[in-house]
Amino acid sequence: MAWNPDQYILFSDHRLRPALDLLSQVPLISPSVIYDLGCGTGNVTALLSQHWGEAIITGIDNSREMLAKARQDHPSIEWQFGDISNFSPTSKGNLIFSNAALHWLDDHENLFPKLLSQLRPGGVLAVQMPNNFSAPSHQNLYDLAQSPEWIDRLGALVRPAPVHNINWYFDLLSPLAEKINIWETTYFQVLKGKDAVLEWTRGTALRPFLAALDEKDAQVFEGQYAERLLEAYPIRQDDSTLYPFSRLFIVVQLPE
Ligand SMILES: C[S@@+](CC[C@H](N)C(=O)[O-])C[C@H]1O[C@@H](n2cnc3c(N)ncnc32)[C@H](O)[C@@H]1O
């Protein structure tokens, strides 16, 4: 399933803000080894690099398209092709940062403790994940994919919501942590242009569904989805679309 870097960075301001909010809560002064898991086009990795200029920073992703863009835009950073589920670096991290990536992986019950085990004593795992799987933008996509017209081709792509609630992460991680800082925010994103929410999901949630169809069927599916989105997120008088988007943040620090 290919990512499209150009589509993804269309809303880079909105996508960057949660990363900055996460970064502001990392309780480390000068981490020497940092990993950015699911680094994508590397915009956030570059922020980490600016913030901690002395650190050795590696961005890891399993999309060659995203990594190519990251390499092109930020040649001085170390980029690695790799799957987060197999993340086991030779040098453990002081900071493992992951913005908007871990919701693409299942089995958080094992994944999160495994990531903590790749940190040095006192190290920090800082994670942000979208938590809007029941929002109309996503629910309409899943409902449509499971409708009689599409279920044979798309039904299997509907995953159970990968992100659990705050209490679940707290119970899982607090026994392993010295400190845990966990919160949720809904950003009321003001989007511009026609079919703005569709443009947004084209860069993320909609991709696997379109990738499973030929061009003609993808157009039909997208058209039906666009209609539902317009109903759920009407264009306002000033031509903008208000798109509420919830995100979950977790910052866990290990004991020294
Ligand atoms: C929504 S993008 C976020 C990119 C970047 N962290 C940012 O904030 O701009 C999600 C990224 O996670 C990557 N990804 C998803 N599953 C992955 C996995 N199992 N291993 C490595 N990278 C993964 C995708 O390739 C994609 O580049």
The ligand as an ORCA input file, in Angstrom:
! r2SCAN-3c Opt
* xyz 0 1
  C       0.425      9.618      8.992
  S       2.093      9.327      8.589
  C       2.956     10.243      9.871
  C       4.319     10.681      9.447
  C       5.096     11.539     10.439
  N       5.298     10.863     11.702
  C       4.430     12.870     10.650
  O       3.987     13.136     11.768
  O       4.328     13.647      9.679
  C       2.278      7.659      9.138
  C       3.592      7.041      8.719
  O       3.728      5.796      9.427
  C       4.343      4.880      8.562
  N       4.052      3.518      9.021
  C       2.840      2.925      9.135
  N       2.977      1.674      9.592
  C       4.308      1.466      9.760
  C       5.076      0.366     10.212
  N       4.490     -0.788     10.570
  N       6.421      0.492     10.266
  C       7.025      1.664      9.890
  N       6.338      2.748      9.470
  C       4.992      2.652      9.399
  C       3.750      5.185      7.198
  O       4.548      4.687      6.157
  C       3.687      6.707      7.241
  O       4.824      7.306      6.687
*
